Amino acid sequence: KNFKNGSTPEFYDDDYSLLMLGSDSPHAQYDEDLAELKLYSLLKACGEPSKDHIQSLKRSAKSAMALLKYLVLDYAEMKDGAIIQPSVDSSGQAELNGFAHALCTCTVSHLKTMNLELH
């Protein structure tokens, strides 16, 4: 429905961490409905090791990394076909979008699941 009228879907704060961290998200751990589920994370998809080749990633890791790049760097909210400009903070810098903020708040152990050394 939102895409038909040129608007992006609405994301809530817990959506960002659920996407980035899956079951490791604080929201997933404390929500009774989600605690029983095994939720796959985008960060893990970026670093999923290949079962056929040592020190290589699955081919899908490239697509996951491209999606992560888009969400963090290029995603812009839209309303009625027009881009909603990000807010500017007190230093004059544009605020990070929710996906970029979620990535920046990940711990080192979460970021290690991306196997960045193999990209």
C-alpha positions in Angstrom: 0.0 0.0 0.0 2.7 2.5 0.9 4.7 1.8 -2.2 1.6 2.5 -4.4 1.4 6.0 -3.2 5.2 6.6 -3.3 5.8 6.3 0.5 8.3 4.1 2.3 7.0 1.7 5.0 7.2 3.0 8.6 10.0 1.4 10.7 10.1 1.3 14.5 13.2 1.4 16.6 13.1 -2.3 17.4 12.7 -3.2 13.6 16.3 -1.9 13.0 18.0 -4.1 15.6 15.8 -7.1 14.7 17.0 -6.8 11.1 20.6 -6.3 11.9 21.0 -8.7 14.8 18.1 -11.2 14.5 17.8 -13.3 17.7 20.7 -11.4 19.2 18.6 -8.2 19.2 17.7 -7.1 22.7 14.1 -6.8 21.6 14.0 -10.4 20.4 15.5 -11.6 23.7 12.9 -9.7 25.9 9.8 -10.2 23.7 8.0 -13.4 24.7 6.6 -13.9 21.1 10.1 -13.5 19.6 12.2 -15.3 22.2 11.2 -18.7 21.0 12.0 -17.9 17.3 15.4 -18.3 15.6 15.7 -15.0 13.7 18.5 -14.7 11.1 20.3 -11.4 11.0 21.5 -9.4 8.1 24.9 -9.1 9.6 25.2 -12.9 9.8 24.0 -13.2 6.2 26.8 -10.8 5.2 29.4 -13.2 6.7 27.9 -16.6 6.1 30.8 -19.0 5.4 30.8 -21.2 2.4 30.4 -24.9 3.1 32.3 -25.8 -0.1 35.3 -23.5 0.0 37.5 -22.8 3.0 38.0 -19.1 3.8 35.2 -18.1 1.4 31.7 -16.8 1.9 28.4 -18.0 0.4 27.5 -16.2 -2.8 24.5 -14.7 -1.1 26.8 -12.8 1.3 27.5 -10.4 -1.6 23.8 -9.6 -2.0 23.4 -9.3 1.8 26.3 -6.8 1.9 24.8 -4.8 -1.0 21.5 -4.6 0.8 23.3 -3.5 4.0 25.2 -0.8 2.1 21.9 0.4 0.5 20.1 0.5 3.8 22.9 2.3 5.7 24.1 4.7 3.0 21.4 5.2 0.4 18.0 4.6 2.0 15.8 7.6 2.2 12.3 7.8 3.5 9.7 9.0 1.1 6.2 10.4 1.4 3.9 10.8 -1.6 6.8 10.3 -3.9 9.1 13.0 -2.4 12.2 12.3 -0.3 11.9 13.3 3.3 15.1 15.2 4.1 16.9 13.9 7.2 17.0 16.1 10.3 20.1 18.1 11.0 21.7 17.8 14.5 23.2 20.7 16.5 26.6 20.4 14.7 24.9 20.9 11.3 25.4 17.3 10.2 22.5 15.3 8.8 21.3 12.7 11.3 21.9 9.0 10.5 19.0 7.0 9.2 17.7 4.2 11.5 19.7 1.5 9.7 22.9 3.4 9.9 22.3 4.2 13.6 21.6 0.5 14.3 24.8 -0.6 12.5 26.8 2.0 14.5 25.5 0.7 17.8 26.5 -2.9 17.1 29.1 -4.4 19.3 32.4 -5.7 18.0 31.3 -9.3 18.4 28.2 -8.5 16.3 30.3 -6.9 13.6 32.6 -9.9 13.6 29.8 -12.1 12.4 30.1 -10.2 9.0 33.5 -11.8 8.4 34.7 -8.5 6.9 38.2 -9.9 6.4 36.8 -12.2 3.7 35.0 -9.4 1.7 
